[in-house]
Amino acid sequence: KDIEFIDSYYYNKLELTRFSSSVGKFVGFTEQGVKIAAAWNNDASFLSGEKALKEVYCLNHVQIEYNNML
């Protein structure tokens, strides 16, 4: 419940858009990023793929990383 997956996209050191698993969609931070986020949010297969990445990256590795830190 406390794990959040964030996937950010940058261009020239400027964050354009970000997917957050707690929000469940892409959010744009620039004019171009808002357009990109809207297009990606309207693509159901791409959006569901991003949502699945939380399980792939976070939930499958959290116990391993937690044990390594202890």
PASEDREN-490724 format. One record per residue: residue number from 1; residue in one letter; x, y, z of N, C-alpha, C in turn. Coordinates in nm, 4 decimals. Each point is the difference from the previous one (the first is absolute). Example, Ala and Ser with C-alpha at 12.3 -4.5 7.8 and 13.67 -1.06 7.14 Angstrom:
<nodes>
<node resi="1" resn="A" n_px="1.3190" n_py="-0.5690" n_pz="0.7800" ca_px="-0.0890" ca_py="0.1190" ca_pz="0.0000" c_px="0.0900" c_py="0.1200" c_pz="0.0000"/>
<node resi="2" resn="S" n_px="-0.0350" n_py="0.1050" n_pz="-0.0720" ca_px="0.0820" ca_py="0.1190" ca_pz="0.0060" c_px="-0.0770" c_py="0.1090" c_pz="0.0730"/>
</nodes>
This chain:
<nodes>
<node resi="1" resn="K" n_px="0.0821" n_py="-0.1201" n_pz="0.0000" ca_px="-0.0821" ca_py="0.1201" ca_pz="0.0000" c_px="0.0861" c_py="0.1261" c_pz="0.0000"/>
<node resi="2" resn="D" n_px="0.1169" n_py="-0.0089" n_pz="0.0606" ca_px="0.0864" ca_py="0.1167" ca_pz="0.0131" c_px="0.0950" c_py="0.0179" c_pz="-0.1179"/>
<node resi="3" resn="I" n_px="-0.0105" n_py="-0.0874" n_pz="-0.0987" ca_px="0.0911" ca_py="0.0055" ca_pz="-0.1142" c_px="-0.0647" c_py="0.0784" c_pz="-0.1130"/>
<node resi="4" resn="E" n_px="0.0809" n_py="0.0893" n_pz="-0.0583" ca_px="-0.0479" ca_py="0.0780" ca_pz="-0.1140" c_px="0.0996" c_py="-0.0145" c_pz="-0.1138"/>
<node resi="5" resn="F" n_px="-0.0496" n_py="-0.0294" n_pz="-0.1188" ca_px="0.0821" ca_py="-0.0075" ca_pz="-0.1199" c_px="-0.0134" c_py="0.1312" c_pz="-0.0746"/>
<node resi="6" resn="I" n_px="0.1141" n_py="0.0622" n_pz="-0.0317" ca_px="0.0016" ca_py="0.1266" ca_pz="-0.0739" c_px="0.0870" c_py="-0.0184" c_pz="-0.1241"/>
<node resi="7" resn="D" n_px="-0.0533" n_py="0.0374" n_pz="-0.1140" ca_px="0.0709" ca_py="-0.0082" ca_pz="-0.1275" c_px="-0.0019" c_py="0.1394" c_pz="-0.0619"/>
<node resi="8" resn="S" n_px="0.1144" n_py="0.0686" n_pz="0.0027" ca_px="0.0100" ca_py="0.1372" ca_pz="-0.0491" c_px="0.0716" c_py="0.0049" c_pz="-0.1335"/>
<node resi="9" resn="Y" n_px="-0.0417" n_py="0.0933" n_pz="-0.0840" ca_px="0.0602" ca_py="0.0199" ca_pz="-0.1312" c_px="0.0528" c_py="0.1423" c_pz="-0.0090"/>
<node resi="10" resn="Y" n_px="0.1289" n_py="0.0105" n_pz="-0.0346" ca_px="0.0695" ca_py="0.1280" ca_pz="-0.0050" c_px="0.0511" c_py="0.0281" c_pz="-0.1412"/>
<node resi="11" resn="Y" n_px="0.0118" n_py="0.1282" n_pz="-0.0296" ca_px="0.0666" ca_py="0.0450" ca_pz="-0.1217" c_px="0.0772" c_py="0.1263" c_pz="0.0358"/>
<node resi="12" resn="N" n_px="0.1298" n_py="0.0012" n_pz="-0.0299" ca_px="0.0867" ca_py="0.1133" ca_pz="0.0359" c_px="-0.0105" c_py="0.0361" c_pz="0.1481"/>
<node resi="13" resn="K" n_px="0.0038" n_py="-0.1013" n_pz="0.0862" ca_px="-0.0032" ca_py="0.0149" ca_pz="0.1451" c_px="-0.1307" c_py="0.0589" c_pz="0.0529"/>
<node resi="14" resn="L" n_px="-0.1033" n_py="0.0026" n_pz="-0.0821" ca_px="-0.1303" ca_py="0.0531" ca_pz="0.0389" c_px="-0.1005" c_py="-0.1142" c_pz="0.0003"/>
<node resi="15" resn="E" n_px="-0.0661" n_py="-0.0199" n_pz="0.1132" ca_px="-0.0983" ca_py="-0.1073" ca_pz="0.0084" c_px="-0.1236" c_py="0.0385" c_pz="-0.0798"/>
<node resi="16" resn="L" n_px="-0.0321" n_py="-0.0833" n_pz="-0.0984" ca_px="-0.1161" ca_py="0.0260" ca_pz="-0.0848" c_px="-0.1260" c_py="-0.0632" c_pz="0.0571"/>
<node resi="17" resn="T" n_px="0.0103" n_py="-0.1277" n_pz="0.0355" ca_px="-0.1167" ca_py="-0.0726" ca_pz="0.0482" c_px="0.0431" c_py="-0.1069" c_pz="0.0994"/>
<node resi="18" resn="R" n_px="-0.0946" n_py="-0.0428" n_pz="0.0834" ca_px="0.0290" ca_py="-0.0995" ca_pz="0.1027" c_px="-0.1215" c_py="-0.0898" c_pz="0.0205"/>
<node resi="19" resn="F" n_px="0.0274" n_py="-0.1299" n_pz="0.0120" ca_px="-0.1035" ca_py="-0.0943" ca_pz="0.0413" c_px="0.0241" c_py="-0.0327" c_pz="0.1458"/>
<node resi="20" resn="S" n_px="-0.1040" n_py="0.0078" n_pz="0.0793" ca_px="0.0066" ca_py="-0.0362" ca_pz="0.1411" c_px="-0.1048" c_py="-0.1072" c_pz="0.0258"/>
<node resi="21" resn="S" n_px="0.0418" n_py="-0.1094" n_pz="0.0625" ca_px="-0.0952" ca_py="-0.1086" ca_pz="0.0254" c_px="-0.1067" c_py="0.0403" c_pz="0.1005"/>
<node resi="22" resn="S" n_px="0.0283" n_py="0.0967" n_pz="0.0859" ca_px="-0.1021" ca_py="0.0445" ca_pz="0.0951" c_px="-0.1067" c_py="0.0854" c_pz="-0.0690"/>
<node resi="23" resn="V" n_px="0.0376" n_py="0.0718" n_pz="-0.1057" ca_px="-0.0964" ca_py="0.0780" ca_pz="-0.0775" c_px="-0.0674" c_py="-0.0893" c_pz="-0.1041"/>
<node resi="24" resn="G" n_px="0.0774" n_py="-0.0906" n_pz="-0.0599" ca_px="-0.0544" ca_py="-0.0941" ca_pz="-0.0972" c_px="-0.0071" c_py="0.0516" c_pz="-0.1422"/>
<node resi="25" resn="K" n_px="0.0664" n_py="0.1120" n_pz="-0.0251" ca_px="0.0026" ca_py="0.0548" ca_pz="-0.1348" c_px="0.1219" c_py="0.0895" c_pz="-0.0167"/>
<node resi="26" resn="F" n_px="0.0226" n_py="0.0456" n_pz="-0.1232" ca_px="0.1097" ca_py="0.0912" ca_pz="-0.0291" c_px="-0.0433" c_py="0.1434" c_pz="0.0287"/>
<node resi="27" resn="V" n_px="0.0957" n_py="0.0791" n_pz="0.0465" ca_px="-0.0229" ca_py="0.1422" ca_pz="0.0255" c_px="0.1090" c_py="0.0764" c_pz="-0.0746"/>
<node resi="28" resn="G" n_px="-0.0373" n_py="0.1036" n_pz="-0.0734" ca_px="0.0951" ca_py="0.0814" ca_pz="-0.0738" c_px="0.0397" c_py="0.1232" c_pz="0.0792"/>
<node resi="29" resn="F" n_px="0.1257" n_py="0.0418" n_pz="-0.0170" ca_px="0.0518" ca_py="0.1156" ca_pz="0.0724" c_px="0.0371" c_py="0.1168" c_pz="-0.0903"/>
<node resi="30" resn="T" n_px="-0.0020" n_py="-0.0220" n_pz="-0.1299" ca_px="0.0244" ca_py="0.1064" ca_pz="-0.0973" c_px="-0.1145" c_py="-0.0049" c_pz="-0.1010"/>
<node resi="31" resn="E" n_px="-0.0048" n_py="0.0963" n_pz="-0.0875" ca_px="-0.1048" ca_py="0.0018" ca_pz="-0.1022" c_px="0.0064" c_py="-0.1273" c_pz="-0.0854"/>
<node resi="32" resn="Q" n_px="0.1203" n_py="-0.0353" n_pz="-0.0434" ca_px="0.0174" ca_py="-0.1223" ca_pz="-0.0786" c_px="-0.0274" c_py="-0.1233" c_pz="0.0856"/>
<node resi="33" resn="G" n_px="0.0420" n_py="0.0026" n_pz="0.1261" ca_px="-0.0223" ca_py="-0.1123" ca_pz="0.0899" c_px="-0.1472" c_py="-0.0269" c_pz="0.0258"/>
<node resi="34" resn="V" n_px="-0.0803" n_py="0.1045" n_pz="0.0066" ca_px="-0.1445" ca_py="-0.0160" ca_pz="0.0190" c_px="-0.0609" c_py="-0.0707" c_pz="-0.1210"/>
<node resi="35" resn="K" n_px="0.0462" n_py="0.0355" n_pz="-0.1197" ca_px="-0.0504" ca_py="-0.0641" ca_pz="-0.1220" c_px="0.0401" c_py="-0.1473" c_pz="-0.0042"/>
<node resi="36" resn="I" n_px="0.1247" n_py="-0.0269" n_pz="0.0353" ca_px="0.0486" ca_py="-0.1387" ca_pz="0.0018" c_px="-0.0770" c_py="-0.0809" c_pz="0.1039"/>
<node resi="37" resn="A" n_px="-0.0180" n_py="0.0564" n_pz="0.1191" ca_px="-0.0712" ca_py="-0.0698" ca_pz="0.1070" c_px="-0.1436" c_py="-0.0312" c_pz="-0.0420"/>
<node resi="38" resn="A" n_px="-0.0651" n_py="0.0929" n_pz="-0.0652" ca_px="-0.1379" ca_py="-0.0223" ca_pz="-0.0442" c_px="-0.0065" c_py="-0.1138" c_pz="-0.1015"/>
<node resi="39" resn="A" n_px="0.0949" n_py="-0.0034" n_pz="-0.0928" ca_px="0.0025" ca_py="-0.1060" ca_pz="-0.1005" c_px="0.0266" c_py="-0.1357" c_pz="0.0655"/>
<node resi="40" resn="W" n_px="0.0948" n_py="-0.0053" n_pz="0.0922" ca_px="0.0324" ca_py="-0.1268" ca_pz="0.0669" c_px="-0.1140" c_py="-0.0454" c_pz="0.0904"/>
<node resi="41" resn="N" n_px="-0.0683" n_py="0.0933" n_pz="0.0650" ca_px="-0.1131" ca_py="-0.0364" ca_pz="0.0859" c_px="-0.1174" c_py="-0.0536" c_pz="-0.0815"/>
<node resi="42" resn="N" n_px="-0.0115" n_py="0.0416" n_pz="-0.1257" ca_px="-0.1076" ca_py="-0.0489" ca_pz="-0.0865" c_px="0.0316" c_py="-0.1345" c_pz="-0.0640"/>
<node resi="43" resn="D" n_px="0.1235" n_py="-0.0454" n_pz="0.0114" ca_px="0.0414" ca_py="-0.1306" ca_pz="-0.0538" c_px="-0.0107" c_py="-0.1035" c_pz="0.1127"/>
<node resi="44" resn="A" n_px="-0.1108" n_py="-0.0753" n_pz="-0.0002" ca_px="-0.0300" ca_py="-0.0924" ca_pz="0.1104" c_px="0.1074" c_py="-0.1068" c_pz="0.0173"/>
<node resi="45" resn="S" n_px="0.0548" n_py="-0.0511" n_pz="-0.1077" ca_px="0.1007" ca_py="-0.1057" ca_pz="0.0124" c_px="0.1309" c_py="0.0540" c_pz="0.0568"/>
<node resi="46" resn="F" n_px="0.0392" n_py="0.1196" n_pz="-0.0416" ca_px="0.1223" ca_py="0.0613" ca_pz="0.0519" c_px="-0.0167" c_py="0.0328" c_pz="0.1483"/>
<node resi="47" resn="L" n_px="-0.1154" n_py="0.0527" n_pz="0.0362" ca_px="-0.0265" ca_py="0.0370" ca_pz="0.1389" c_px="-0.0039" c_py="-0.1239" c_pz="0.0894"/>
<node resi="48" resn="S" n_px="-0.0619" n_py="-0.1068" n_pz="-0.0442" ca_px="-0.0045" ca_py="-0.1220" ca_pz="0.0809" c_px="0.1390" c_py="-0.0617" c_pz="0.0136"/>
<node resi="49" resn="G" n_px="0.0838" n_py="0.0162" n_pz="-0.1029" ca_px="0.1383" ca_py="-0.0461" ca_pz="0.0081" c_px="0.0780" c_py="0.0746" c_pz="0.1062"/>
<node resi="50" resn="E" n_px="-0.0198" n_py="0.1303" n_pz="0.0086" ca_px="0.0662" ca_py="0.0799" ca_pz="0.1039" c_px="-0.0473" c_py="-0.0416" c_pz="0.1393"/>
<node resi="51" resn="K" n_px="-0.1288" n_py="-0.0241" n_pz="0.0138" ca_px="-0.0543" ca_py="-0.0419" ca_pz="0.1291" c_px="0.0582" c_py="-0.1351" c_pz="0.0428"/>
<node resi="52" resn="A" n_px="0.0255" n_py="-0.0872" n_pz="-0.0958" ca_px="0.0551" ca_py="-0.1320" ca_pz="0.0303" c_px="0.1464" c_py="0.0074" c_pz="0.0423"/>
<node resi="53" resn="L" n_px="0.0690" n_py="0.1053" n_pz="-0.0385" ca_px="0.1420" ca_py="0.0122" ca_pz="0.0342" c_px="0.0241" c_py="0.0111" c_pz="0.1502"/>
<node resi="54" resn="K" n_px="-0.0987" n_py="0.0462" n_pz="0.0754" ca_px="0.0152" ca_py="0.0056" ca_pz="0.1454" c_px="0.0245" c_py="-0.1404" c_pz="0.0543"/>
<node resi="55" resn="E" n_px="-0.0759" n_py="-0.0965" n_pz="-0.0483" ca_px="0.0184" ca_py="-0.1376" ca_pz="0.0452" c_px="0.1315" c_py="-0.0573" c_pz="-0.0512"/>
<node resi="56" resn="V" n_px="0.0347" n_py="0.0307" n_pz="-0.1235" ca_px="0.1221" ca_py="-0.0542" ca_pz="-0.0587" c_px="0.1234" c_py="0.0519" c_pz="0.0725"/>
<node resi="57" resn="Y" n_px="0.0104" n_py="0.1309" n_pz="0.0179" ca_px="0.1195" ca_py="0.0592" ca_pz="0.0584" c_px="-0.0035" c_py="0.0065" c_pz="0.1519"/>
<node resi="58" resn="C" n_px="-0.1101" n_py="0.0403" n_pz="0.0557" ca_px="-0.0037" ca_py="0.0287" ca_pz="0.1435" c_px="-0.0354" c_py="-0.1219" c_pz="0.0850"/>
<node resi="59" resn="L" n_px="-0.1155" n_py="-0.0552" n_pz="-0.0236" ca_px="-0.0500" ca_py="-0.1044" ca_pz="0.0877" c_px="0.0830" c_py="-0.1271" c_pz="-0.0057"/>
<node resi="60" resn="N" n_px="0.0619" n_py="-0.0296" n_pz="-0.1137" ca_px="0.0841" ca_py="-0.1195" ca_pz="-0.0110" c_px="0.1374" c_py="0.0185" c_pz="0.0624"/>
<node resi="61" resn="H" n_px="0.0434" n_py="0.1237" n_pz="0.0221" ca_px="0.1352" ca_py="0.0245" ca_pz="0.0489" c_px="0.0056" c_py="0.0659" c_pz="0.1376"/>
<node resi="62" resn="V" n_px="-0.1109" n_py="0.0411" n_pz="0.0537" ca_px="0.0030" ca_py="0.0759" ca_pz="0.1243" c_px="0.0568" c_py="-0.0816" c_pz="0.1152"/>
<node resi="63" resn="Q" n_px="-0.0346" n_py="-0.1263" n_pz="0.0107" ca_px="0.0513" ca_py="-0.0813" ca_pz="0.1103" c_px="0.1502" c_py="-0.0208" c_pz="-0.0126"/>
<node resi="64" resn="I" n_px="0.0484" n_py="-0.0198" n_pz="-0.1215" ca_px="0.1438" ca_py="-0.0176" ca_pz="-0.0223" c_px="0.0747" c_py="0.1271" c_pz="0.0398"/>
<node resi="65" resn="E" n_px="-0.0471" n_py="0.1140" n_pz="-0.0468" ca_px="0.0661" ca_py="0.1268" ca_pz="0.0323" c_px="-0.0070" c_py="0.0299" c_pz="0.1490"/>
<node resi="66" resn="Y" n_px="-0.1114" n_py="-0.0295" n_pz="0.0612" ca_px="-0.0175" ca_py="0.0232" ca_pz="0.1437" c_px="0.0994" c_py="-0.0858" c_pz="0.0794"/>
<node resi="67" resn="N" n_px="0.0125" n_py="-0.1253" n_pz="-0.0381" ca_px="0.0951" ca_py="-0.0890" ca_pz="0.0695" c_px="0.1441" c_py="0.0441" c_pz="-0.0202"/>
<node resi="68" resn="N" n_px="0.0337" n_py="0.0507" n_pz="-0.1182" ca_px="0.1358" ca_py="0.0484" ca_pz="-0.0259" c_px="0.0342" c_py="0.1217" c_pz="0.0830"/>
<node resi="69" resn="M" n_px="-0.0993" n_py="0.0845" n_pz="0.0277" ca_px="0.0265" ca_py="0.1206" ca_pz="0.0797" c_px="0.0193" c_py="-0.0336" c_pz="0.1467"/>
<node resi="70" resn="L" n_px="-0.0615" n_py="-0.1059" n_pz="0.0463" ca_px="0.0169" ca_py="-0.0398" ca_pz="0.1400" c_px="0.1284" c_py="-0.0728" c_pz="0.0140"/>
</nodes>
